[in-house]
C-alpha cells in the first residue's frame, strides 16, 4: 500500500511539473508574439516618419 501511495504522489508531482512546463512554454510563445508585434509596429511608425520626412524634403526642394 505504501508503494501505491508513493507512486500516486510521484505521478501527481510529474503531472504538476508537466503542467508548469506547458504553461511556461505558452507564456514564452505569448511573449514572443507580443514582442514581434511591437517590433513590427515600431518599424511601421519609423517607416511612416521616414516617408513623411521624405515628402517634407521633396516639398521644400532640398
C-alpha positions as CSV (number, residue, x, y, z in Angstrom):
1,X,0.0,0.0,0.0
2,X,2.9,2.4,0.8
3,X,4.2,1.9,-2.7
4,X,0.9,2.7,-4.2
5,X,0.6,6.0,-2.2
6,X,4.2,6.9,-3.1
7,X,3.5,6.2,-6.8
8,X,0.4,8.4,-6.7
9,X,2.4,11.2,-5.1
10,X,5.2,10.9,-7.6
11,X,2.7,10.8,-10.5
12,X,0.9,13.9,-9.2
13,X,4.3,15.6,-8.9
14,X,5.1,14.7,-12.5
15,X,1.7,16.0,-13.6
16,X,2.3,19.3,-11.9
17,X,5.8,19.5,-13.4
18,X,4.4,18.9,-16.9
19,X,1.6,21.4,-16.4
20,X,4.1,24.0,-15.2
21,X,6.3,23.3,-18.2
22,X,3.5,23.7,-20.7
23,X,2.3,26.9,-19.0
24,X,5.8,28.3,-19.3
25,X,6.0,27.4,-22.9
26,X,2.7,29.1,-23.6
27,X,3.8,32.2,-21.7
28,X,7.0,32.3,-23.8
29,X,5.1,31.9,-27.0
30,X,2.8,34.7,-26.0
31,X,5.7,37.0,-25.1
32,X,7.4,36.3,-28.4
33,X,4.2,37.1,-30.3
34,X,3.8,40.4,-28.4
35,X,7.5,41.3,-28.9
36,X,7.2,40.6,-32.6
37,X,4.0,42.7,-33.0
38,X,5.6,45.5,-31.0
39,X,8.7,45.4,-33.2
40,X,6.5,45.4,-36.4
41,X,4.5,48.4,-35.1
42,X,7.7,50.3,-34.3
43,X,9.1,49.5,-37.7
44,X,5.8,50.8,-39.3
45,X,5.9,54.0,-37.3
46,X,9.6,54.5,-38.2
47,X,8.8,54.0,-41.9
48,X,5.9,56.4,-41.7
49,X,8.1,59.0,-40.1
50,X,10.8,58.4,-42.8
51,X,8.2,58.7,-45.6
52,X,6.8,61.9,-44.0
53,X,10.3,63.3,-43.8
54,X,10.9,62.5,-47.5
55,X,7.7,64.2,-48.5
56,X,8.6,67.3,-46.5
57,X,12.1,67.3,-48.1
58,X,10.6,67.0,-51.6
59,X,8.1,69.9,-50.9
60,X,10.9,72.1,-49.6
61,X,13.0,71.5,-52.7
62,X,16.0,70.4,-50.6
